Amino acid sequence: MNNEVAGNKPRIKIFVSHRTDLISDTIDNPVYINVRCGAVYDKENKSKLQGDDTGENISYKKPNFSELTVMYWAWKNQEADYYGLCHYRRYMSFSEQKFHEDIYGNVECKYLDSKAIKKYGFNDEKLIYDTVKSNDFVFTTVDVSKSGYKSVYQQYEKVPFLNISDLETAIRILKKDYPEFSKAADKYFSGKIFYPCLMFVMKKNLFDKWCSFIFDILDKTEKAIDVSNYGADTQRTLGHIAERLFGVFITYLMELHQYHYQKLQRVLILHPEKLLDIIPFYKDNAIPIVLTSSDWYIPYLSISLESLCKRASTNYNYDIIILNVGITKRMKELLLKAVNDYDNVHITFYDVSRIVDGLDLRGNMHIGVASLYRLLIPRVCKNFRKVLYLDSDIVVCGDISELYNVNIDNMLLAAVHDADYCGEYNGGNPIVKKLCLEKLKLKNPYNYFNAGVLLINTVAFNYSFEANYLIEMAQGGNYIFMDQDVLNIACQGKVKFLDFRWNVLHDCFGIRVSQMISKAPMHLAKLYFESRKNPKIVHYAGGEKPWINAGCDFSELFWKEARQSIFYEIILQSMASDTCNMVLAGRNLSFARRVADRVLPKGSQRRELLKKVMPRGSWQFEFLKKMYHKFTI
């Protein structure tokens, strides 16, 4: 019996069509029934959602019918008083508030998170029931004239991958077999109001009529047109035709003047992918290693990773996790190819956009924003007992498994003393001591560590700090060494110090050793100098890198690795391009000045900070002045 007739709460089911190749966010509301579209082709079912391939179905037609296969499955296999359809990235807003729309009629929303769900009434069952019950059908619209089209017909005609003759075939079939819809078809296609995306909720009797109408026409159209040689987009022609004929059906109902209906806004989720936990890829003998990168830094990260793989023990599996924002498909493919010969290496690219969205994260000096992502490691790697973090500007010269097997029980992390920082604190850079005392307030500044190589006890971190504690602490960019300063503040007293050989800093710009490390406490300076003889990891920390100055300290190790990498030519091209740009931008400027203008752009926060660190008259300023006269082109 119909629940509405019986006076009970009506059964409303809005079926959400999901892709099988993307795990998307869902709404925790029984009104929404999440269904995989074309599930017959999805044997893994990673999303664990219901498929459209059970009972009576046309799941196999997904390449041509798109979300219509979900609608068909609902029609043949589900019972409800109201049926609806929407998509994993498009939902109808049930909010009483009016939101700004783009020219395509979309209300843009970044993520389908708790804020969005509340904002658009997706989880407000009462609001949804009240809206649906008071109407026979609801739908969304867009005025095509806002995007430059004269009519709905012209809008279809101008789509590059669609053929207007196919739509005309469907219209002829409609007018022949359903003549009562002819006037509605003429009015709709000559008009400017488009009812897009097959999004609606309607009463059962209307849904039955709609499905009988559209699948009959599509069946006849499918036989009348040939899509066998169409491209991937054009293969979905029947789905596009159904989208247009939905408008004819709605126009017909409205012209009868016997139904109640309401136009709702359409919410477009820009990033519908679900934020998943990182799950260990290997079950046994695994070493998780985290790096961070931007797209343009991937070639240099690859050198770090390739050097690691060459020397890593074959007794272990290496679970490589790259925290990033927006690495391109091309760079991902190249990096995977670079390590393809290693059967015990797996790479996961983990986009942290959603986590850092809205946070005030800033780079500083030569430190990019991507470096700050390491502060997310305890949160995103909570399924690992401990993880190894490595900067992306290193060359690994030893077996990394030895480092991972260091015992850090009862510690937050293990790291190497930063002899450079200690030398700056001891007079190499007076501003460092001032900020250390006033802002960092470290109990023992000589226990400051470099964060380029870290062995992190994720269990201890998550026990000691809230999930976003570290990343929120770094907001605003009020530290010289950014996330490194944050980690030193948070971890003091809970750090196990490693052999210096696991993080040997190169002699950046030829002044780090003579002007900084030489001023460090004698025992730290001695350990640093000893480590240079047999480094296990060389770290190109600072503004001078081998790909900026090919002859910098320890550069021979980098280039030995780079010459064997598939990224070698990309690195050379980038160097040549940067050099040409610097020459063209300032033919009469010195090499040192051009490098400075690239690393420290005029007017930038980092350039102003450097002026404070190296004021006129200081030995640092005088050194750079000598460099200016020495390196000219």
LORO-656032 format. One record per residue (C-alpha): z, x, y; residue number from 1. Coordinates in Angstrom, 3 decimals, decimal comma. Layout:
         Z         X         Y    n
         Z         X         Y  NUM
...
This chain:
         Z         X         Y    n
     0,000     0,000     0,000    1
    -0,736     1,182     3,554    2
     2,545     2,436     5,023    3
     1,656     1,187     8,474    4
     1,078    -2,351     7,203    5
     4,365    -2,240     5,312    6
     6,152    -1,252     8,512    7
     7,004     2,241     7,293    8
     6,308     5,513     9,008    9
     2,551     6,169     8,691   10
     1,396     9,123     6,658   11
    -0,407    11,511     8,978   12
    -2,165    14,510     7,473   13
    -3,975    16,987     9,666   14
    -5,893    19,393     7,451   15
    -6,118    22,944     8,801   16
    -9,160    24,884     7,588   17
    -8,324    28,554     6,940   18
   -10,519    31,567     6,270   19
   -10,085    33,263     2,904   20
   -10,476    36,766     4,362   21
    -7,720    36,418     6,952   22
    -4,071    35,531     6,574   23
    -3,345    33,391     9,620   24
    -0,228    31,986    11,219   25
     0,657    28,446    10,196   26
     2,776    25,670    11,694   27
     5,966    24,677     9,892   28
     5,370    20,947    10,141   29
     4,564    18,689     7,142   30
     1,915    16,931     9,236   31
    -0,281    20,036     8,917   32
    -1,848    20,652     5,497   33
    -3,166    24,211     5,311   34
    -6,246    24,594     3,120   35
    -8,409    27,606     2,291   36
   -12,038    26,876     3,116   37
   -14,434    28,002     0,379   38
   -11,549    28,782    -1,969   39
   -13,920    28,926    -4,922   40
   -14,947    32,363    -3,642   41
   -11,341    33,543    -3,184   42
    -9,887    34,644    -6,508   43
    -6,952    36,611    -5,045   44
    -5,491    33,924    -2,758   45
    -3,412    36,408    -0,774   46
    -2,400    33,671     1,665   47
    -0,957    31,507    -1,159   48
    -2,427    28,383     0,462   49
    -3,928    25,328    -1,198   50
    -7,657    25,670    -1,826   51
   -10,499    23,191    -1,343   52
   -11,699    23,922    -4,889   53
    -9,492    21,498    -6,845   54
   -10,291    17,949    -7,916   55
   -13,588    16,568    -6,637   56
   -14,915    19,184    -4,232   57
   -17,897    20,975    -2,672   58
   -16,077    24,277    -2,070   59
   -19,182    26,190    -3,190   60
   -21,056    24,830    -0,146   61
   -18,802    26,665     2,324   62
   -21,557    29,142     3,436   63
   -23,591    26,156     4,717   64
   -20,961    23,516     5,431   65
   -18,069    25,594     6,853   66
   -14,899    23,494     7,329   67
   -16,671    20,370     6,063   68
   -15,724    21,472     2,546   69
   -12,055    21,051     3,518   70
   -12,781    17,639     5,035   71
   -14,608    16,561     1,888   72
   -11,718    17,741    -0,308   73
    -9,238    15,763     1,829   74
   -11,459    12,674     1,646   75
   -11,734    12,772    -2,141   76
    -8,312    14,054    -3,133   77
    -5,681    13,130    -0,535   78
    -4,040     9,848     0,449   79
    -2,953     9,193     4,039   80
    -2,944     6,539     6,738   81
    -4,376     8,976     9,282   82
    -6,608    11,948     8,502   83
    -7,157    14,864    10,841   84
    -9,047    18,153    10,878   85
    -8,553    21,349    12,856   86
    -8,894    25,090    12,255   87
    -6,743    28,179    11,818   88
    -7,453    29,146    15,445   89
    -8,069    25,770    17,079   90
    -5,478    23,022    17,357   91
    -5,129    19,849    19,408   92
    -2,346    19,877    21,985   93
     0,020    16,937    21,704   94
     1,951    17,959    24,808   95
     2,114    15,499    27,691   96
     1,533    18,434    30,032   97
    -1,979    19,256    31,271   98
    -3,023    22,897    30,820   99
    -5,744    25,005    32,443  100
    -9,039    25,103    30,524  101
   -11,840    27,663    30,566  102
   -15,474    26,615    31,071  103
   -15,729    25,877    27,357  104
   -12,832    23,443    27,447  105
   -10,415    25,783    25,687  106
    -6,759    26,231    26,523  107
    -6,361    29,902    25,652  108
    -3,228    31,007    23,824  109
    -2,625    34,548    22,560  110
    -0,558    33,838    19,464  111
     0,528    30,900    17,368  112
     4,180    31,858    17,768  113
     7,317    29,771    18,265  114
     6,732    29,577    22,024  115
     3,198    28,229    21,610  116
     4,239    25,805    18,885  117
     6,869    24,321    21,175  118
     4,696    24,437    24,297  119
     1,820    22,432    22,797  120
     3,964    20,048    20,749  121
     2,713    21,307    17,386  122
     6,149    20,882    15,811  123
     7,156    17,720    17,653  124
     6,720    15,157    14,881  125
     7,814    12,263    17,076  126
     5,321    13,134    19,783  127
     2,536    13,542    17,214  128
     3,385    10,234    15,514  129
     3,624     8,375    18,815  130
     0,252     9,764    19,986  131
    -1,535     9,056    16,721  132
     0,010     5,606    16,118  133
    -1,021     4,338    19,525  134
    -4,681     5,194    18,850  135
    -7,349     4,575    16,264  136
    -8,674     8,077    16,778  137
    -8,100    11,156    18,947  138
   -10,489    14,056    19,599  139
   -11,318    16,885    22,033  140
   -14,153    17,253    24,552  141
   -15,986    19,758    26,748  142
   -18,435    19,285    29,605  143
   -21,440    21,483    28,718  144
   -22,660    21,498    32,319  145
   -19,753    23,822    33,170  146
   -21,398    26,499    31,053  147
   -24,872    25,875    32,484  148
   -26,424    23,262    30,169  149
   -28,041    20,001    31,250  150
   -27,204    18,108    28,062  151
   -25,631    18,310    24,609  152
   -29,167    18,486    23,191  153
   -30,059    21,462    25,384  154
   -26,830    23,209    24,472  155
   -27,858    23,141    20,782  156
   -31,418    24,099    21,662  157
   -30,293    27,199    23,555  158
   -28,061    28,599    20,787  159
   -30,024    31,742    19,712  160
   -29,391    31,433    15,977  161
   -30,025    27,679    15,650  162
   -33,357    25,878    15,302  163
   -33,729    22,630    17,251  164
   -36,176    21,326    14,643  165
   -33,329    21,137    12,114  166
   -31,242    18,968    14,419  167
   -34,261    16,771    15,128  168
   -34,731    16,297    11,381  169
   -31,135    15,120    11,051  170
   -31,526    12,759    14,039  171
   -34,653    11,215    12,481  172
   -32,751    10,618     9,249  173
   -29,848     9,087    11,205  174
   -32,116     6,704    13,120  175
   -33,992     5,682     9,975  176
   -30,974     5,090     7,712  177
   -28,388     4,153    10,349  178
   -30,386     2,382    13,102  179
   -27,218     0,923    14,611  180
   -26,346     4,496    15,704  181
   -29,661     5,089    17,526  182
   -28,509     4,118    21,010  183
   -25,315     6,131    20,608  184
   -27,380     9,162    19,514  185
   -29,695     8,921    22,539  186
   -26,777     8,491    24,918  187
   -24,773    11,340    23,427  188
   -27,535    13,959    23,218  189
   -28,761    13,221    26,747  190
   -25,227    13,373    28,100  191
   -23,047    16,306    29,130  192
   -19,864    15,550    27,194  193
   -19,713    17,403    23,886  194
   -17,121    16,595    21,165  195
   -16,926    20,055    19,563  196
   -15,390    21,823    16,598  197
   -14,966    18,783    14,316  198
   -11,413    18,253    15,545  199
    -9,880    14,810    15,287  200
    -7,256    12,499    13,851  201
    -8,382     8,998    12,855  202
    -7,283     6,003    10,830  203
    -8,124     5,953     7,152  204
   -10,806     3,252     7,429  205
   -12,609     5,175    10,187  206
   -12,237     8,453     8,296  207
   -13,817     6,861     5,218  208
   -16,667     5,561     7,348  209
   -17,139     8,938     9,063  210
   -17,209    10,864     5,771  211
   -19,608     8,421     4,090  212
   -21,865     8,595     7,160  213
   -21,958    12,369     7,622  214
   -22,151    13,509     4,006  215
   -24,992    11,094     3,317  216
   -26,976    12,399     6,284  217
   -26,187    16,036     5,448  218
   -27,269    15,557     1,844  219
   -30,657    14,216     2,989  220
   -31,008    16,838     5,731  221
   -30,184    19,616     3,282  222
   -33,120    18,523     1,144  223
   -35,437    18,221     4,140  224
   -34,905    21,660     5,707  225
   -35,144    25,158     4,226  226
   -32,295    27,516     5,120  227
   -32,924    30,001     2,287  228
   -34,282    32,690     4,609  229
   -31,837    32,097     7,461  230
   -29,388    34,769     8,594  231
   -25,619    34,504     8,077  232
   -24,972    32,510    11,272  233
   -27,962    30,235    10,786  234
   -26,930    29,549     7,191  235
   -24,209    27,361     8,714  236
   -26,817    25,081    10,308  237
   -25,589    21,993     8,437  238
   -22,090    22,590     9,754  239
   -23,452    22,795    13,306  240
   -25,469    19,613    12,802  241
   -22,351    17,796    11,555  242
   -20,494    18,980    14,648  243
   -23,137    17,300    16,859  244
   -23,357    14,139    14,773  245
   -19,587    13,787    15,057  246
   -20,224    13,164    18,744  247
   -22,714    10,442    17,873  248
   -20,145     8,802    15,593  249
   -17,428     8,919    18,291  250
   -19,835     7,599    20,940  251
   -20,755     4,721    18,630  252
   -17,091     3,791    18,112  253
   -16,366     3,915    21,840  254
   -19,399     1,741    22,616  255
   -17,984    -0,989    20,362  256
   -15,061    -1,407    22,787  257
   -12,684    -2,401    20,028  258
   -10,805     0,831    19,372  259
    -8,036     2,710    21,149  260
    -8,665     6,417    21,509  261
    -7,388     9,436    23,409  262
    -8,875    12,752    24,424  263
    -6,593    15,711    23,706  264
    -6,835    19,283    24,896  265
    -8,055    21,941    22,519  266
    -5,906    25,082    22,129  267
    -7,734    28,271    21,143  268
    -5,532    30,886    19,449  269
    -6,993    34,252    20,451  270
    -5,142    36,239    17,780  271
    -4,521    33,932    14,819  272
    -3,797    36,673    12,287  273
    -0,279    36,574    10,850  274
     2,072    39,439    11,631  275
     2,834    40,654     8,119  276
     5,472    43,041     6,890  277
     4,189    46,401     5,696  278
     4,495    46,342     1,923  279
     4,604    49,639    -0,036  280
     1,215    50,226    -1,611  281
     2,538    52,392    -4,439  282
     5,357    51,444    -6,787  283
     6,348    54,930    -7,927  284
     6,515    58,482    -6,580  285
     5,473    57,363    -3,112  286
     5,937    59,119     0,197  287
     5,413    56,806     3,207  288
     4,056    58,639     6,256  289
     3,631    57,002     9,660  290
     1,359    58,153    12,473  291
     0,398    56,440    15,723  292
    -2,980    56,435    17,407  293
    -5,395    54,879    19,841  294
    -9,065    54,530    18,958  295
   -10,202    57,647    20,804  296
    -7,457    59,779    19,218  297
    -8,556    59,084    15,627  298
   -10,733    62,251    15,328  299
    -7,704    64,426    16,123  300
    -5,393    62,391    13,914  301
    -7,897    62,922    11,120  302
    -7,483    66,702    11,355  303
    -3,721    66,242    11,013  304
    -4,162    63,952     8,037  305
    -6,795    66,026     6,276  306
    -4,674    69,177     6,586  307
    -1,738    67,235     5,125  308
    -3,731    65,965     2,146  309
    -5,085    69,403     1,245  310
    -1,622    70,882     0,816  311
     0,399    67,915    -0,405  312
     1,771    67,987    -3,954  313
    -0,293    65,997    -6,431  314
     2,948    64,796    -8,035  315
     3,276    62,136    -5,330  316
     1,343    59,244    -3,848  317
     0,997    59,166    -0,066  318
     1,301    55,799     1,677  319
    -0,194    56,491     5,126  320
     0,568    53,911     7,829  321
    -1,174    54,150    11,208  322
     0,456    52,120    13,964  323
    -2,136    51,230    16,568  324
    -3,594    48,760    19,009  325
    -7,278    47,989    18,617  326
    -8,698    50,792    16,497  327
   -12,371    49,928    15,976  328
   -13,935    49,196    12,613  329
   -16,141    52,272    12,935  330
   -13,216    54,656    13,392  331
   -11,317    53,049    10,532  332
   -14,292    53,500     8,227  333
   -14,710    57,161     9,185  334
   -11,032    57,945     8,673  335
   -11,016    56,256     5,262  336
   -14,097    58,271     4,358  337
   -12,378    61,479     5,467  338
    -9,663    61,100     2,810  339
   -11,770    59,284     0,215  340
   -11,609    62,199    -2,241  341
    -7,822    61,926    -2,585  342
    -6,894    59,387    -5,265  343
    -3,217    59,534    -4,324  344
    -3,719    58,633    -0,642  345
    -3,854    55,107     0,791  346
    -4,199    54,203     4,477  347
    -2,899    51,030     6,119  348
    -3,906    50,296     9,714  349
    -1,123    48,247    11,282  350
    -1,903    46,706    14,668  351
     1,268    46,352    16,759  352
    -0,357    44,412    19,629  353
     1,695    41,345    19,002  354
     4,983    43,251    18,899  355
     4,415    45,169    22,136  356
     2,749    42,312    24,011  357
     4,735    41,550    27,148  358
     6,680    44,811    27,052  359
     6,459    47,200    29,996  360
     5,372    50,303    28,099  361
     3,955    53,198    30,075  362
     2,622    56,646    29,313  363
     3,990    59,628    31,175  364
     2,418    63,014    31,927  365
     0,381    63,822    28,781  366
     2,226    61,268    26,633  367
     0,162    58,198    25,795  368
     1,502    54,703    25,204  369
     0,626    54,965    21,485  370
     3,372    57,550    21,126  371
     5,920    54,836    21,901  372
     4,928    52,915    18,788  373
     7,067    55,279    16,717  374
    10,076    53,408    18,087  375
     8,904    50,422    16,011  376
     9,105    52,292    12,707  377
    12,530    51,017    11,603  378
    11,385    47,450    12,242  379
     7,903    47,488    10,723  380
     8,793    49,814     7,839  381
    11,952    47,981     6,756  382
    10,625    47,753     3,194  383
    10,869    51,544     2,845  384
    14,158    53,393     2,344  385
    13,012    56,298     4,496  386
     9,735    57,310     6,098  387
     8,213    60,467     7,478  388
     6,802    60,278    10,993  389
     4,225    62,794    12,229  390
     2,582    63,167    15,615  391
    -1,204    63,088    15,539  392
    -1,690    66,460    17,256  393
    -0,540    68,696    14,410  394
    -1,882    70,845    11,597  395
     0,066    70,760     8,349  396
     0,299    74,158     6,670  397
     2,827    73,352     3,912  398
     3,594    70,790     1,225  399
     4,841    67,708     3,048  400
     6,692    66,442    -0,040  401
     9,255    69,227     0,447  402
    10,112    67,785     3,836  403
    10,307    64,208     2,586  404
    12,760    65,177    -0,137  405
    15,343    66,445     2,345  406
    18,547    64,439     1,912  407
    19,371    62,388     5,020  408
    22,047    60,110     3,603  409
    24,561    59,141     6,315  410
    22,134    60,322     8,994  411
    19,712    58,351    11,172  412
    17,020    60,989    10,983  413
    16,152    64,634    10,450  414
    14,279    66,676    13,074  415
    13,788    70,174    14,497  416
    15,652    71,488    17,531  417
    13,475    71,494    20,651  418
    13,789    75,075    21,895  419
    11,383    74,273    24,737  420
    13,649    71,523    26,073  421
    16,731    73,712    25,717  422
    14,986    76,443    27,711  423
    14,050    73,940    30,424  424
    17,664    72,764    30,502  425
    18,819    76,374    30,899  426
    16,830    76,864    34,095  427
    13,199    76,721    33,027  428
    12,892    73,337    34,707  429
    15,853    72,274    36,891  430
    14,816    68,605    36,968  431
    15,227    68,401    33,173  432
    18,881    69,402    33,402  433
    19,462    66,969    36,238  434
    17,965    64,032    34,344  435
    19,661    65,043    31,117  436
    23,067    64,983    32,773  437
    22,514    61,874    34,884  438
    20,329    59,659    32,680  439
    20,359    60,846    29,082  440
    24,047    61,837    29,221  441
    23,833    63,736    25,961  442
    27,106    65,059    24,618  443
    25,402    68,288    23,555  444
    22,029    68,919    25,270  445
    21,378    71,881    22,962  446
    21,101    69,453    20,055  447
    18,062    67,834    21,679  448
    15,285    67,507    19,083  449
    11,516    67,249    19,249  450
    10,304    63,865    17,949  451
     6,876    65,031    16,756  452
     8,139    65,412    13,188  453
    10,838    63,018    12,007  454
    12,313    62,015     8,670  455
    13,708    58,547     9,386  456
    16,427    56,725     7,484  457
    15,131    53,188     8,038  458
    18,070    51,581     6,239  459
    20,572    53,314     8,527  460
    18,506    52,524    11,639  461
    18,269    48,826    10,862  462
    21,974    48,709    10,127  463
    22,840    50,435    13,412  464
    20,426    48,790    15,853  465
    18,797    45,422    16,535  466
    15,076    45,208    15,684  467
    13,757    45,725    19,252  468
    16,576    47,881    20,603  469
    14,632    51,146    20,802  470
    11,348    49,763    22,155  471
    13,139    47,675    24,795  472
    15,125    50,737    25,823  473
    11,836    52,559    26,516  474
    10,477    49,904    28,878  475
     9,651    50,947    32,414  476
     8,796    54,567    31,629  477
    11,897    55,988    33,290  478
    12,151    59,036    31,040  479
    10,332    62,371    31,267  480
     9,732    62,620    27,540  481
     9,589    58,886    26,933  482
    10,398    57,794    23,378  483
    11,636    61,276    22,528  484
    14,370    60,883    25,126  485
    15,175    57,411    23,796  486
    15,572    58,692    20,249  487
    17,779    61,563    21,383  488
    20,067    59,154    23,212  489
    20,269    56,698    20,312  490
    20,653    59,229    17,488  491
    23,011    61,845    18,905  492
    25,605    62,832    16,343  493
    23,526    61,357    13,517  494
    20,767    63,987    13,238  495
    20,186    66,479    10,459  496
    18,440    69,544    11,812  497
    15,477    70,907     9,886  498
    14,028    74,356     9,385  499
    12,104    75,270    12,566  500
     8,986    75,872    10,478  501
     8,525    72,100    10,091  502
     7,697    71,700    13,782  503
     6,415    74,872    15,420  504
     5,425    74,176    19,018  505
     2,399    76,095    20,241  506
     2,587    78,190    23,413  507
     1,272    75,480    25,738  508
    -0,742    76,871    28,681  509
     0,631    80,299    27,779  510
     3,935    79,604    29,538  511
     6,045    77,668    27,042  512
     7,227    80,786    25,210  513
     7,697    83,140    28,156  514
     9,070    80,683    30,696  515
    10,832    78,035    28,590  516
    11,763    79,075    25,066  517
    12,804    82,541    26,228  518
    15,509    80,808    28,268  519
    16,821    78,773    25,319  520
    20,091    79,756    23,635  521
    19,455    83,005    21,776  522
    20,005    81,585    18,285  523
    17,456    78,797    18,891  524
    14,904    81,152    20,427  525
    15,299    83,494    17,456  526
    14,723    80,671    14,972  527
    11,626    79,598    16,900  528
    10,113    83,098    16,952  529
    10,770    83,508    13,225  530
     9,099    80,155    12,506  531
     5,869    81,247    14,209  532
     5,330    83,826    11,462  533
     4,990    81,226     8,712  534
     4,738    77,701    10,110  535
     4,655    74,649     7,827  536
     3,571    72,363    10,669  537
     2,011    73,513    13,940  538
     2,464    71,035    16,757  539
     0,146    71,109    19,790  540
     2,713    69,408    22,007  541
     1,948    69,228    25,718  542
    -1,135    68,862    27,868  543
    -3,096    71,758    26,318  544
    -4,817    70,907    23,032  545
    -7,382    72,866    20,987  546
    -9,976    70,220    21,885  547
    -9,255    70,811    25,581  548
    -8,917    74,597    25,442  549
   -10,616    75,873    22,287  550
    -8,810    79,205    22,544  551
    -5,231    78,005    22,999  552
    -2,325    79,270    20,894  553
    -2,726    78,508    17,163  554
    -6,136    76,951    17,887  555
    -7,701    78,862    14,998  556
    -5,732    76,714    12,542  557
    -7,064    73,531    14,110  558
   -10,679    74,673    14,167  559
   -10,524    75,908    10,571  560
    -9,625    72,359     9,552  561
   -11,955    70,698    12,041  562
   -15,051    72,553    10,803  563
   -14,587    70,900     7,408  564
   -14,063    67,384     8,826  565
   -16,586    64,564     9,222  566
   -15,199    64,258    12,758  567
   -16,219    67,815    13,710  568
   -19,372    66,849    15,591  569
   -17,569    63,976    17,332  570
   -14,890    66,378    18,558  571
   -17,508    68,851    19,810  572
   -19,476    66,110    21,531  573
   -16,334    64,862    23,248  574
   -15,493    68,367    24,455  575
   -19,018    68,921    25,757  576
   -19,062    65,549    27,481  577
   -15,695    66,144    29,131  578
   -16,771    69,588    30,317  579
   -20,025    68,229    31,768  580
   -18,194    65,415    33,513  581
   -15,711    67,834    35,040  582
   -18,495    70,118    36,241  583
   -20,467    67,236    37,739  584
   -17,354    65,791    39,339  585
   -16,436    69,036    41,046  586
   -18,808    71,988    40,778  587
   -16,696    74,102    43,090  588
   -13,354    73,338    41,454  589
   -11,640    75,818    39,155  590
   -11,315    75,176    35,436  591
    -7,553    74,774    35,819  592
    -7,994    72,271    38,651  593
   -10,534    70,222    36,677  594
    -8,227    70,112    33,677  595
    -5,377    69,061    35,950  596
    -7,488    66,307    37,500  597
    -8,240    65,000    34,022  598
    -4,706    65,161    32,636  599
    -3,017    64,312    35,958  600
    -5,335    62,021    37,964  601
    -4,848    61,897    41,713  602
    -2,442    59,181    42,774  603
    -1,010    58,784    39,264  604
     2,702    58,527    38,537  605
     2,505    61,554    36,254  606
     0,953    63,713    39,023  607
     3,709    62,773    41,454  608
     6,334    63,565    38,843  609
     4,752    66,985    38,250  610
     5,028    67,731    41,970  611
     8,754    67,153    41,679  612
     8,993    69,283    38,546  613
     6,871    72,082    40,045  614
     7,510    72,072    43,792  615
     5,728    74,518    46,061  616
     7,407    77,903    45,940  617
     8,699    77,526    42,376  618
     7,668    80,041    39,737  619
     5,827    77,248    37,906  620
     3,763    76,469    41,010  621
     2,997    80,157    41,549  622
     1,904    80,492    37,932  623
    -0,531    77,605    38,256  624
    -1,780    79,120    41,492  625
    -2,648    82,307    39,618  626
    -4,410    80,236    36,951  627
    -6,507    78,628    39,683  628
    -7,882    82,022    40,774  629
    -8,222    83,370    37,252  630
   -10,181    80,551    35,594  631
   -13,242    79,758    37,683  632
   -16,769    78,812    36,705  633
